[in-house]
């Protein structure tokens, strides 16, 4: 009986004992695997989970939103599309409930990025440090005004790189933001049958 208890205790406690071999801690392989699996499951808690229906509507909505912008840009010969709208589409159609994807943030964040980069370009030119300053300042102002929108940082960078004029604020930034927002509202409330936006201001 004592021998059986001793073996059982050794089996249960062995993985938790510190085995110092050459000054390093050795763990049982299965225990290492368990620890790795535990870390993976913990990190997955921070990743959004999507159903197949949500993924389908994210794909369809982003396709339609960008297609409308591209079509209007080509046929009106008016610049309504810019690279940062690709990131805006990710937020609007993949995570529409995010605070970063609400109309206040989309319009405010993108316009702040445009105003900052245009101002700095007019004052300092398009030097590399101006690009960095424009992005950093845009982020700070978005935080202060509670209009944080990651593509707004991209707007600031793209505008500073291209030496943007004040036309950049109105088209593509403001006009494009309004159009993709209208597409988002129509799509979510009609096709996807979900409520968007969660709030306006």
Backbone as CSV, one residue per row, in Angstrom:
resi,resn,N_x,N_y,N_z,CA_x,CA_y,CA_z,C_x,C_y,C_z
1,UNK,0.836,-1.214,0.000,0.000,0.000,0.000,0.865,1.256,0.000
2,UNK,1.900,1.245,0.877,2.798,2.396,0.955,3.530,2.597,-0.371
3,UNK,3.911,1.475,-0.974,4.610,1.552,-2.261,3.718,2.158,-3.335
4,UNK,2.432,1.792,-3.320,1.480,2.331,-4.295,1.276,3.821,-4.112
5,UNK,1.141,4.264,-2.844,0.977,5.689,-2.558,2.206,6.480,-2.977
6,UNK,3.369,5.894,-2.734,4.615,6.577,-3.085,4.725,6.773,-4.590
7,UNK,4.359,5.715,-5.343,4.413,5.819,-6.798,3.412,6.845,-7.325
8,UNK,2.196,6.842,-6.739,1.163,7.792,-7.170,1.582,9.221,-6.895
9,UNK,2.138,9.433,-5.701,2.584,10.784,-5.327,3.697,11.253,-6.248
10,UNK,4.625,10.339,-6.558,5.727,10.697,-7.449,5.244,11.038,-8.839
11,UNK,4.246,10.288,-9.327,3.690,10.535,-10.661,3.011,11.889,-10.753
12,UNK,2.276,12.264,-9.674,1.538,13.522,-9.680,2.440,14.720,-9.456
13,UNK,3.454,14.549,-8.632,4.283,15.694,-8.249,5.478,15.900,-9.167
14,UNK,5.897,14.859,-9.871,7.117,14.940,-10.657,7.153,16.113,-11.637
15,UNK,6.074,16.378,-12.390,6.131,17.493,-13.348,6.328,18.851,-12.699
16,UNK,5.985,18.983,-11.428,6.060,20.279,-10.774,7.349,20.460,-9.988
17,UNK,8.198,19.425,-9.937,9.451,19.523,-9.201,10.493,20.235,-10.044
18,UNK,11.307,21.006,-9.381,12.397,21.690,-10.074,13.556,20.717,-10.256
19,UNK,13.920,20.487,-11.488,15.040,19.608,-11.773,16.187,20.460,-12.296
20,UNK,17.159,20.632,-11.472,18.298,21.454,-11.849,19.349,20.571,-12.499
21,UNK,19.519,20.747,-13.782,20.532,19.995,-14.509,21.452,20.987,-15.197
22,UNK,22.640,21.063,-14.708,23.574,22.042,-15.256,23.154,23.460,-14.981
23,UNK,22.412,23.689,-13.873,22.022,25.033,-13.485,20.794,25.547,-14.192
24,UNK,20.098,24.717,-14.990,18.891,25.154,-15.692,17.699,24.346,-15.221
25,UNK,16.534,24.922,-15.363,15.296,24.269,-14.947,14.777,23.400,-16.078
26,UNK,14.560,22.125,-15.791,14.063,21.183,-16.777,12.607,20.848,-16.469
27,UNK,11.751,20.896,-17.453,10.343,20.560,-17.284,9.991,19.383,-18.171
28,UNK,8.988,18.645,-17.760,8.527,17.524,-18.562,7.970,18.041,-19.895
29,UNK,8.215,17.349,-21.001,7.723,17.800,-22.318,6.227,18.055,-22.347
30,UNK,5.429,17.173,-21.720,3.982,17.373,-21.770,3.576,18.624,-21.018
31,UNK,4.355,18.965,-19.978,4.056,20.168,-19.208,4.366,21.419,-20.019
32,UNK,5.449,21.352,-20.811,5.796,22.476,-21.688,4.695,22.682,-22.727
33,UNK,4.224,21.574,-23.319,3.152,21.669,-24.313,1.901,22.267,-23.699
34,UNK,1.602,21.858,-22.462,0.422,22.381,-21.786,0.544,23.886,-21.569
35,UNK,1.772,24.336,-21.205,1.993,25.766,-20.982,1.837,26.544,-22.283
36,UNK,2.374,26.000,-23.385,2.245,26.663,-24.685,0.784,26.755,-25.100
37,UNK,0.044,25.649,-24.947,-1.378,25.651,-25.290,-2.139,26.666,-24.454
38,UNK,-1.746,26.803,-23.179,-2.400,27.770,-22.295,-2.160,29.190,-22.769
39,UNK,-0.915,29.482,-23.204,-0.597,30.821,-23.699,-1.362,31.122,-24.980
40,UNK,-1.485,30.121,-25.848,-2.214,30.326,-27.096,-3.682,30.602,-26.844
41,UNK,-4.274,29.863,-25.910,-5.690,30.074,-25.616,-5.916,31.429,-24.977
42,UNK,-4.923,31.916,-24.196,-5.054,33.238,-23.581,-4.992,34.327,-24.635
43,UNK,-4.069,34.195,-25.603,-3.955,35.220,-26.644,-5.181,35.240,-27.547
44,UNK,-5.826,34.082,-27.715,-7.006,34.043,-28.580,-8.171,34.828,-27.995
45,UNK,-8.122,35.101,-26.686,-9.186,35.882,-26.065,-9.217,37.307,-26.605
46,UNK,-8.072,37.786,-27.111,-7.977,39.159,-27.588,-8.237,39.266,-29.086
47,UNK,-8.454,38.142,-29.753,-8.734,38.149,-31.178,-10.242,38.082,-31.409
48,UNK,-10.788,38.970,-32.244,-12.232,38.912,-32.514,-12.605,37.623,-33.225
49,UNK,-13.741,37.081,-32.874,-14.227,35.852,-33.489,-15.373,36.190,-34.449
50,UNK,-15.338,35.605,-35.639,-16.343,35.909,-36.652,-17.029,34.629,-37.120
51,UNK,-18.331,34.727,-37.305,-19.066,33.620,-37.908,-18.887,33.690,-39.425
52,UNK,-19.252,32.612,-40.125,-19.144,32.616,-41.584,-20.051,33.681,-42.190
53,UNK,-21.180,33.918,-41.582,-22.093,34.953,-42.066,-21.452,36.328,-41.939
54,UNK,-20.815,36.593,-40.798,-20.156,37.877,-40.596,-19.016,38.073,-41.584
55,UNK,-18.260,37.019,-41.830,-17.152,37.128,-42.783,-17.662,37.396,-44.191
56,UNK,-18.773,36.753,-44.546,-19.358,36.979,-45.867,-19.807,38.421,-46.025
57,UNK,-20.496,38.952,-45.017,-20.978,40.329,-45.101,-19.829,41.331,-45.022
58,UNK,-18.764,41.011,-44.298,-17.587,41.885,-44.270,-16.973,41.981,-45.658
59,UNK,-16.869,40.832,-46.319,-16.309,40.809,-47.675,-17.195,41.591,-48.636
60,UNK,-18.485,41.309,-48.588,-19.419,41.942,-49.518,-19.505,43.444,-49.282
61,UNK,-19.587,43.851,-48.016,-19.703,45.270,-47.705,-18.478,46.061,-48.112
62,UNK,-17.294,45.540,-47.802,-16.070,46.254,-48.164,-15.902,46.314,-49.678
63,UNK,-16.292,45.243,-50.369,-16.230,45.246,-51.835,-17.118,46.346,-52.407
64,UNK,-18.349,46.412,-51.933,-19.290,47.405,-52.454,-18.863,48.823,-52.102
65,UNK,-18.406,49.029,-50.859,-18.011,50.366,-50.432,-16.862,50.927,-51.251
66,UNK,-15.817,50.125,-51.430,-14.669,50.584,-52.214,-15.026,50.677,-53.694
67,UNK,-15.885,49.767,-54.171,-16.297,49.810,-55.580,-17.045,51.098,-55.896
68,UNK,-17.906,51.532,-54.989,-18.647,52.784,-55.195,-17.682,53.962,-55.268
69,UNK,-16.727,54.014,-54.344,-15.745,55.104,-54.360,-14.936,55.099,-55.655
70,UNK,-14.475,53.923,-56.058,-13.667,53.823,-57.272,-14.479,54.198,-58.510
71,UNK,-15.721,53.721,-58.576,-16.584,54.013,-59.726,-16.833,55.518,-59.845
72,UNK,-17.179,56.146,-58.726,-17.450,57.585,-58.757,-16.197,58.379,-59.095
73,UNK,-15.055,57.923,-58.617,-13.802,58.624,-58.916,-13.490,58.582,-60.407
74,UNK,-13.704,57.423,-61.012,-13.396,57.261,-62.436,-14.379,58.025,-63.311
75,UNK,-15.657,57.910,-63.003,-16.676,58.459,-63.900,-16.951,59.942,-63.669
76,UNK,-16.614,60.464,-62.511,-16.764,61.906,-62.288,-15.445,62.642,-62.473
77,UNK,-14.356,61.855,-62.603,-13.010,62.427,-62.711,-12.700,63.348,-61.535
78,UNK,-13.255,62.978,-60.411,-13.049,63.738,-59.177,-12.412,62.785,-58.169
79,UNK,-11.298,63.162,-57.554,-10.594,62.237,-56.648,-11.386,61.963,-55.370
80,UNK,-11.986,60.798,-55.302,-12.804,60.451,-54.140,-12.255,59.257,-53.370
81,UNK,-11.204,58.645,-53.867,-10.670,57.446,-53.219,-9.195,57.660,-52.881
82,UNK,-8.789,57.128,-51.746,-7.399,57.220,-51.301,-7.061,55.959,-50.518
83,UNK,-5.778,55.661,-50.418,-5.331,54.431,-49.759,-5.879,54.256,-48.338
84,UNK,-5.935,55.322,-47.511,-6.446,55.128,-46.147,-7.870,54.594,-46.073
85,UNK,-8.658,54.757,-47.149,-10.027,54.240,-47.115,-10.064,52.710,-47.097
86,UNK,-8.977,52.078,-47.512,-8.900,50.630,-47.381,-8.931,50.214,-45.920
87,UNK,-8.198,50.965,-45.085,-8.203,50.688,-43.643,-9.539,51.070,-43.019
88,UNK,-10.133,52.154,-43.503,-11.458,52.548,-43.014,-12.481,51.453,-43.303
89,UNK,-12.380,50.840,-44.471,-13.308,49.767,-44.840,-13.177,48.571,-43.907
90,UNK,-11.957,48.275,-43.465,-11.761,47.167,-42.517,-12.575,47.408,-41.251
91,UNK,-12.489,48.621,-40.729,-13.211,48.947,-39.499,-14.722,48.976,-39.727
92,UNK,-15.150,49.619,-40.795,-16.584,49.801,-41.025,-17.318,48.499,-41.318
93,UNK,-16.660,47.586,-42.001,-17.368,46.376,-42.422,-16.975,45.124,-41.648
94,UNK,-15.819,45.134,-40.993,-15.411,43.963,-40.209,-15.747,44.121,-38.736
95,UNK,-15.556,45.323,-38.205,-15.847,45.566,-36.779,-16.673,46.844,-36.634
96,UNK,-17.880,46.877,-37.194,-18.683,48.107,-37.200,-19.111,48.579,-35.818
97,UNK,-19.052,47.704,-34.821,-19.435,48.106,-33.466,-18.289,48.758,-32.703
98,UNK,-17.104,48.743,-33.276,-15.946,49.343,-32.612,-16.126,50.854,-32.481
99,UNK,-15.710,51.437,-31.354,-15.759,52.898,-31.221,-14.949,53.599,-32.310
100,UNK,-13.922,52.930,-32.825,-13.080,53.525,-33.861,-13.770,53.576,-35.219
101,UNK,-14.915,52.889,-35.345,-15.608,52.802,-36.631,-16.887,53.622,-36.684
102,UNK,-17.139,54.450,-35.683,-18.366,55.249,-35.664,-18.189,56.528,-36.494
103,UNK,-19.286,57.108,-36.998,-19.190,58.278,-37.877,-18.340,59.413,-37.317
104,UNK,-18.490,59.690,-36.021,-17.689,60.750,-35.397,-16.200,60.498,-35.606
105,UNK,-15.789,59.252,-35.435,-14.378,58.908,-35.552,-13.911,58.895,-37.000
106,UNK,-14.758,58.385,-37.892,-14.378,58.327,-39.303,-14.188,59.732,-39.873
107,UNK,-15.199,60.577,-39.707,-15.113,61.940,-40.237,-14.076,62.766,-39.490
108,UNK,-14.151,62.721,-38.156,-13.233,63.524,-37.357,-11.794,63.101,-37.519
109,UNK,-11.537,61.789,-37.439,-10.164,61.304,-37.537,-9.542,61.578,-38.888
110,UNK,-10.267,61.290,-39.957,-9.722,61.521,-41.298,-9.509,63.003,-41.581
111,UNK,-10.443,63.841,-41.154,-10.307,65.283,-41.403,-9.182,65.891,-40.571
112,UNK,-9.026,65.431,-39.340,-7.916,65.920,-38.516,-6.585,65.555,-39.165
113,UNK,-6.481,64.314,-39.641,-5.252,63.905,-40.321,-4.953,64.781,-41.525
114,UNK,-5.998,65.126,-42.284,-5.812,65.961,-43.471,-5.414,67.385,-43.097
115,UNK,-6.099,67.971,-42.133,-5.806,69.354,-41.729,-4.385,69.474,-41.195
116,UNK,-3.980,68.518,-40.385,-2.636,68.553,-39.797,-1.569,68.464,-40.882
117,UNK,-1.711,67.500,-41.789,-0.659,67.328,-42.796,-0.593,68.523,-43.743
118,UNK,-1.739,69.064,-44.127,-1.742,70.222,-45.028,-1.084,71.423,-44.357
119,UNK,-1.424,71.653,-43.098,-0.841,72.777,-42.360,0.669,72.646,-42.259
120,UNK,1.140,71.470,-41.892,2.579,71.267,-41.726,3.324,71.351,-43.052
121,UNK,2.711,70.845,-44.123,3.350,70.926,-45.435,3.496,72.380,-45.872
122,UNK,2.474,73.192,-45.621,2.528,74.606,-46.002,3.560,75.367,-45.179
123,UNK,3.736,74.970,-43.927,4.671,75.683,-43.048,6.097,75.166,-43.192
124,UNK,6.256,73.834,-43.234,7.595,73.245,-43.168,8.038,72.540,-44.444
125,UNK,7.136,72.326,-45.396,7.500,71.554,-46.573,7.249,70.067,-46.363
126,UNK,7.826,69.242,-47.244,7.569,67.798,-47.201,8.791,66.994,-46.771
127,UNK,9.561,67.529,-45.845,10.736,66.813,-45.344,10.310,65.546,-44.600
128,UNK,11.192,64.550,-44.509,10.838,63.303,-43.808,10.360,63.518,-42.377
129,UNK,10.997,64.457,-41.669,10.593,64.678,-40.279,9.191,65.285,-40.192
130,UNK,8.774,65.986,-41.255,7.425,66.558,-41.278,6.382,65.437,-41.351
131,UNK,6.695,64.385,-42.087,5.778,63.240,-42.172,5.560,62.627,-40.791
132,UNK,6.665,62.440,-40.069,6.569,61.864,-38.721,5.807,62.797,-37.785
133,UNK,6.096,64.092,-37.887,5.427,65.071,-37.030,3.931,65.127,-37.320
134,UNK,3.567,65.026,-38.590,2.149,65.073,-38.966,1.385,63.887,-38.380
135,UNK,1.958,62.694,-38.488,1.288,61.501,-37.954,1.155,61.589,-36.439
136,UNK,2.251,61.940,-35.764,2.231,62.015,-34.301,1.236,63.065,-33.808
137,UNK,1.216,64.220,-34.461,0.300,65.287,-34.054,-1.153,64.903,-34.323
138,UNK,-1.391,64.258,-35.448,-2.752,63.815,-35.768,-3.262,62.833,-34.715
139,UNK,-2.404,61.905,-34.300,-2.804,60.942,-33.263,-3.152,61.666,-31.972
140,UNK,-2.309,62.609,-31.573,-2.554,63.353,-30.336,-3.873,64.116,-30.402
141,UNK,-4.133,64.775,-31.515,-5.371,65.550,-31.646,-6.602,64.646,-31.689
142,UNK,-6.473,63.490,-32.313,-7.595,62.547,-32.324,-7.899,62.053,-30.917
143,UNK,-6.852,61.840,-30.132,-7.056,61.423,-28.742,-7.740,62.524,-27.939
144,UNK,-7.302,63.755,-28.136,-7.872,64.882,-27.390,-9.340,65.111,-27.746
145,UNK,-9.680,64.914,-29.003,-11.051,65.183,-29.459,-11.941,63.934,-29.441
146,UNK,-11.383,62.820,-28.982,-12.122,61.548,-28.925,-12.647,61.145,-30.304
147,UNK,-11.782,61.313,-31.295,-12.124,60.916,-32.665,-11.072,59.952,-33.221
148,UNK,-10.506,59.123,-32.364,-9.429,58.232,-32.793,-9.903,57.297,-33.905
149,UNK,-9.192,57.336,-35.003,-9.519,56.516,-36.177,-8.193,56.196,-36.857
150,UNK,-7.681,54.967,-36.766,-6.354,54.641,-37.295,-6.081,55.127,-38.717
151,UNK,-7.031,55.018,-39.652,-6.752,55.543,-40.989,-6.457,57.044,-41.008
152,UNK,-6.872,57.764,-39.960,-6.541,59.185,-39.886,-5.041,59.415,-39.850
153,UNK,-4.312,58.507,-39.210,-2.852,58.590,-39.224,-2.305,58.350,-40.615
154,UNK,-2.937,57.430,-41.350,-2.521,57.175,-42.729,-2.811,58.376,-43.621
155,UNK,-3.932,59.045,-43.375,-4.257,60.263,-44.128,-3.165,61.311,-43.922
156,UNK,-2.745,61.494,-42.676,-1.695,62.469,-42.374,-0.396,62.117,-43.087
157,UNK,-0.046,60.838,-43.102,1.202,60.410,-43.740,1.140,60.555,-45.255
158,UNK,0.051,60.095,-45.853,-0.096,60.185,-47.311,-0.086,61.642,-47.764
159,UNK,-0.797,62.493,-47.030,-0.837,63.909,-47.390,0.516,64.580,-47.268
160,UNK,1.243,64.260,-46.209,2.570,64.857,-46.018,3.547,64.362,-47.077
161,UNK,3.444,63.096,-47.441,4.325,62.545,-48.481,4.073,63.201,-49.832
162,UNK,2.813,63.482,-50.112,2.456,64.029,-51.422,2.419,65.541,-51.493
163,UNK,2.751,66.221,-50.391,2.698,67.681,-50.392,1.294,68.192,-50.639
164,UNK,0.340,67.702,-49.873,-1.078,67.975,-50.103,-1.432,69.453,-49.981
165,UNK,-2.398,69.861,-50.814,-2.967,71.209,-50.727,-4.312,71.106,-50.017
166,UNK,-4.994,72.251,-49.877,-6.272,72.235,-49.163,-7.356,71.460,-49.914
167,UNK,-7.169,71.258,-51.215,-8.125,70.429,-51.959,-8.176,69.012,-51.402
168,UNK,-7.058,68.546,-50.862,-6.964,67.191,-50.313,-7.951,66.985,-49.169
169,UNK,-8.222,68.036,-48.410,-9.164,67.933,-47.295,-10.579,67.633,-47.788
170,UNK,-10.985,68.320,-48.853,-12.363,68.183,-49.331,-12.546,66.954,-50.228
171,UNK,-11.554,66.690,-51.047,-11.583,65.486,-51.886,-10.145,65.005,-52.056
172,UNK,-9.840,63.827,-51.625,-10.798,62.758,-51.337,-11.258,62.619,-49.883
173,UNK,-10.629,63.336,-48.936,-10.817,62.967,-47.529,-12.258,63.137,-47.057
174,UNK,-12.780,64.370,-47.094,-14.122,64.612,-46.569,-15.191,63.942,-47.431
175,UNK,-15.137,64.190,-48.741,-16.149,63.617,-49.639,-16.105,62.091,-49.616
176,UNK,-14.913,61.529,-49.671,-14.782,60.073,-49.651,-15.262,59.464,-48.351
177,UNK,-14.969,60.136,-47.232,-15.420,59.639,-45.926,-16.942,59.632,-45.837
178,UNK,-17.572,60.689,-46.341,-19.039,60.765,-46.310,-19.654,59.668,-47.177
179,UNK,-19.097,59.463,-48.362,-19.650,58.454,-49.275,-19.529,57.052,-48.691
180,UNK,-18.359,56.712,-48.160,-18.197,55.356,-47.624,-19.025,55.164,-46.356
181,UNK,-19.260,56.249,-45.617,-20.147,56.155,-44.453,-21.588,55.896,-44.886
182,UNK,-22.039,56.589,-45.920,-23.396,56.366,-46.429,-23.560,54.935,-46.932
183,UNK,-22.534,54.429,-47.611,-22.571,53.036,-48.071,-22.653,52.081,-46.888
184,UNK,-21.906,52.385,-45.835,-21.887,51.528,-44.648,-23.243,51.510,-43.961
185,UNK,-23.833,52.683,-43.796,-25.143,52.776,-43.135,-26.194,52.003,-43.925
186,UNK,-26.215,52.205,-45.243,-27.191,51.505,-46.087,-26.965,50.001,-46.050
187,UNK,-25.720,49.583,-46.147,-25.426,48.147,-46.199,-25.795,47.446,-44.901
188,UNK,-25.354,47.987,-43.778,-25.596,47.311,-42.501,-27.081,47.280,-42.138
189,UNK,-27.783,48.344,-42.421,-29.185,48.408,-42.008,-30.142,47.735,-42.985
190,UNK,-29.723,47.579,-44.238,-30.598,46.959,-45.231,-30.182,45.526,-45.559
191,UNK,-28.943,45.357,-45.962,-28.489,44.027,-46.386,-28.135,43.134,-45.206
192,UNK,-27.282,43.640,-44.316,-26.824,42.816,-43.194,-27.821,42.788,-42.041
193,UNK,-28.799,43.701,-42.074,-29.823,43.782,-41.030,-29.212,43.906,-39.632
194,UNK,-28.241,44.774,-39.540,-27.628,45.069,-38.245,-27.681,46.568,-38.021
195,UNK,-27.565,46.969,-36.781,-27.704,48.382,-36.432,-26.361,49.101,-36.528
196,UNK,-26.311,50.084,-37.392,-25.128,50.945,-37.513,-25.607,52.345,-37.863
197,UNK,-25.072,53.377,-37.232,-24.009,53.353,-36.219,-24.552,53.116,-34.818
198,UNK,-23.644,52.893,-33.897,-24.034,52.757,-32.496,-24.305,54.129,-31.891
199,UNK,-23.617,55.137,-32.390,-23.860,56.524,-31.984,-23.289,57.431,-33.066
200,UNK,-23.742,58.676,-33.060,-23.285,59.639,-34.061,-22.208,60.556,-33.523
201,UNK,-22.424,61.118,-32.341,-21.490,62.100,-31.782,-20.945,61.623,-30.448
